[in-house]
Amino acid sequence: MSSPSFLIIIPAYNEEENIGSVLSGLLETGLAAEILVINDGSRDRTEEVARRYPVTVISHPVNLGYGAALQTGYKYATEKGYPYLLQFDSDGQHNPNDLSRIMNELEKGDADIVMGSRFLEESSGFDTGFVKGAGIRFFRLLIRKLTGTKITDPTSGLRGVSSSVFNFYSIRDRFPADFPDADILIQQLLMKFRVKEVPAHMRQREAGVSMHAGFKPVIYVLQIMLSISVVIISHKLAKKVS
């Protein structure tokens, strides 16, 4: 039997209340994909619960951040030679039934990055809240202005990427350790990676505290804006050199 072409990576930090149901839901779909949980220095029983399931678990000795956990998954996928990788959150908000559509789009070969969007016509209604909703609208406008590309859900963590993308970001210092978001998406678009969105049916978090919690919205936006500035400057310098 040939090895699956897809690796599902799940960054997890203090998700003992959710990781079991997330893994059960993924395994119930019967998708032809391996599953990797990156336990990002959790202080609870996240690792213990994850190891009860037929999945691979890698644990960071300390909490390094969401971006660092993603990059660990990217490095693993590069080392194992996977053609495609799927990002899936550990908090229960992503619907595993959306993955098959992302997989199909990637296999068509006309997109390097396929993102699940909460805001397309077939998507489920999802209340992001006023502050987060304002941030999403702001990043939509910024991405459109800087790249000419319309992205409806720039902060979506549900996405699939081809090896050309994750091989690039598996290299050290090319990926932010905390929250890769609109900044990395802008970089990917400027690098001419092909991005496509598909409808997603996301759910409200059921338990626990998200690894995204703890950042005040204003500080978060400022951090992303600073990172976007670095992306733009680096891109312009790279064009001059080439």
C-alpha atoms as one frame of an Amber mdcrd trajectory, in Angstrom:
protein
   0.000   0.000   0.000   1.362   3.421  -0.954   1.796   6.130   1.665  -0.838
   8.895   1.866  -0.082  12.078  -0.069  -1.505  14.287   2.686  -0.281  15.121
   6.165  -2.678  16.837   8.573  -0.814  18.973  11.126  -2.513  20.091  14.339
  -0.708  22.635  16.538  -1.979  22.234  20.104  -1.375  24.199  23.288  -3.286
  23.302  26.463  -6.070  21.583  24.508  -6.739  18.498  26.635 -10.467  19.301
  26.622 -10.701  19.437  22.830  -7.923  17.400  21.228  -9.643  14.045  21.756
 -12.848  15.040  19.971 -10.846  16.760  17.215  -8.845  13.600  16.535 -11.929
  11.372  16.744 -13.694  13.570  14.194 -10.760  13.482  11.811 -10.326   9.713
  12.077 -14.053   9.140  11.524 -13.857  10.815   8.107 -11.608   8.031   6.832
  -9.492  10.530   4.886  -6.356   9.125   3.275  -4.043  11.264   5.376  -1.547
  10.887   8.183  -2.122  13.025  11.289   0.582  14.866  13.213  -0.133  16.645
  16.509   2.434  19.258  17.524   2.109  19.634  21.278   3.532  23.105  21.829
   4.771  22.820  25.392   1.330  22.269  26.893   1.097  22.372  30.677  -1.974
  20.125  30.762  -2.662  16.589  29.472  -2.782  17.463  25.760   0.092  15.126
  24.884  -1.279  12.266  26.991  -4.711  12.490  25.372  -3.309  12.774  21.833
  -1.141   9.670  22.271  -4.264   7.575  22.887  -5.046   7.867  19.177  -3.312
   6.354  16.107  -1.504   9.581  15.258   2.044  10.903  15.485   2.794  13.334
  18.312   5.772  15.696  18.505   6.185  17.751  21.681   8.072  21.006  22.123
   9.804  21.135  25.524   8.389  24.650  26.080   5.705  26.799  24.485   7.249
  28.310  21.334   4.140  29.770  19.692   1.641  28.847  17.000   3.957  29.738
  14.132   6.779  27.651  15.564   4.406  24.705  15.914   3.336  25.088  12.292
   6.962  25.204  11.191   7.674  21.981  13.078   4.895  20.408  11.019   6.343
  21.892   7.835   9.791  20.494   8.635   8.290  17.069   9.308   6.359  17.126
   6.021   9.491  18.175   4.128  11.588  15.457   5.750   8.983  12.775   4.990
   8.443  13.976   1.418   4.712  14.691   1.537   3.298  16.419  -1.573   0.562
  18.184   0.435  -0.082  19.379   3.949  -3.323  20.370   5.704  -3.473  22.758
   8.677  -6.169  22.030  11.231  -6.793  23.758  14.562  -6.967  21.835  17.826
  -9.796  23.819  19.428 -12.722  22.138  17.667 -13.695  25.092  15.473 -12.743
  23.442  12.173 -15.050  20.924  10.534 -13.161  17.828   9.298 -15.689  17.384
   6.494 -14.272  20.510   4.834 -10.893  18.860   4.296 -11.918  16.649   1.376
 -12.771  19.705  -0.719  -9.442  21.338   0.112  -7.650  18.106  -0.803  -9.449
  17.889  -4.142  -8.567  21.487  -5.004  -4.899  20.937  -4.207  -4.749  17.800
  -6.315  -6.110  19.683  -9.313  -2.773  21.498  -9.375  -4.056  25.015 -10.077
  -3.523  26.326  -6.512  -0.564  26.211  -4.139  -2.614  27.283  -1.120  -6.290
  26.461  -0.563  -7.965  28.296   2.313 -11.242  27.506   4.028 -13.345  30.683
   4.194 -16.171  31.492   6.591 -17.477  34.181   4.262 -18.201  32.549   0.917
 -21.717  31.830  -0.307 -21.816  28.170   0.755 -20.056  28.780   4.080 -21.814
  28.498   7.417 -22.685  31.689   9.269 -20.032  32.418  11.890 -20.050  35.271
  14.388 -16.479  36.534  14.648 -17.380  39.313  17.067 -16.980  43.036  16.482
 -13.251  43.391  17.169 -12.115  40.361  15.199 -14.568  41.153  12.412 -13.135
  44.662  12.116  -9.637  43.201  11.949 -10.649  40.803   9.185 -12.179  43.616
   7.136  -9.054  45.727   7.616  -6.744  42.939   6.440  -9.007  42.218   3.461
  -8.592  45.807   2.287  -4.849  45.814   2.957  -4.261  42.574   1.056  -6.326
  43.834  -1.871  -4.350  47.097  -1.962  -0.900  45.486  -1.679  -1.410  42.444
  -3.903  -4.517  43.090  -6.005  -6.018  39.836  -4.729  -9.395  39.494  -3.017
  -9.227  37.228   0.030 -12.448  36.976   2.041 -11.032  35.252   5.146  -7.360
  36.259   5.581  -7.129  34.974   9.169  -8.446  31.466   8.458  -6.284  28.745
   9.973  -7.951  26.029   7.904  -5.883  25.572   4.792  -3.984  23.175   2.602
  -0.586  23.893   1.074   1.562  22.188  -1.524   5.159  21.135  -0.976   6.444
  24.193  -2.848   5.017  26.321  -0.033   5.862  24.340   3.092   9.320  23.386
   1.815  10.112  27.098   1.536   8.865  27.865   5.051  10.480  24.843   6.649
  13.795  26.705   6.382  14.793  28.437   9.603  13.982  32.136  10.095  11.472
  32.272   7.247   8.415  31.910   9.442   7.239  33.933  12.473   7.140  32.042
  15.749   3.966  33.577  17.127   1.009  34.218  14.786   1.634  33.940  11.021
  -1.419  35.560   9.510  -2.063  38.299   6.944   1.660  39.072   6.845   2.587
  35.618   5.554  -0.394  35.561   3.196   0.756  38.859   1.671   4.254  37.461
   1.287   2.882  34.343  -0.418   0.825  36.401  -2.851   3.790  38.663  -3.656
   5.851  35.542  -4.307   3.182  34.502  -6.832   1.978  31.472  -4.940  -1.519
  30.711  -6.222  -4.176  31.094  -3.514  -7.748  29.844  -3.706 -10.586  29.937
  -1.180 -13.313  27.342  -0.674 -16.368  27.460   1.629 -15.833  26.272   5.204
 -18.244  25.428   7.990 -16.546  26.531  11.174 -17.935  26.228  14.669 -17.637
  28.109  17.936 -15.024  26.862  20.373 -16.583  24.505  22.909 -14.089  24.451
  25.793 -10.786  25.759  27.063  -8.796  28.823  26.051  -7.438  29.259  22.551
  -3.683  29.476  21.948  -4.575  32.748  20.225  -5.841  34.195  23.483  -3.810
  36.583  25.598  -2.992  39.105  22.870  -4.900  42.332  23.058  -6.427  43.100
  19.646  -4.660  46.439  19.217  -1.243  44.981  20.049  -1.911  42.061  17.718
  -2.776  44.359  14.805   0.348  46.440  15.447   2.500  43.314  15.453   1.020
  42.119  12.187   1.433  45.566  10.636   5.103  45.611  11.636   5.564  42.149
  10.141   3.789  43.241   6.942   6.197  46.186   6.692   9.132  43.781   6.944
   7.567  41.561   4.268   7.117  44.496   1.872  10.671  45.812   2.423  12.187
  42.334   2.027  10.224  41.738  -1.172  11.384  45.042  -2.674  15.014  44.327
  -1.742  14.793  40.841  -3.258  13.453  42.302  -6.519  16.338  44.789  -6.665
  18.907  42.036  -6.145  17.342  39.842  -8.816
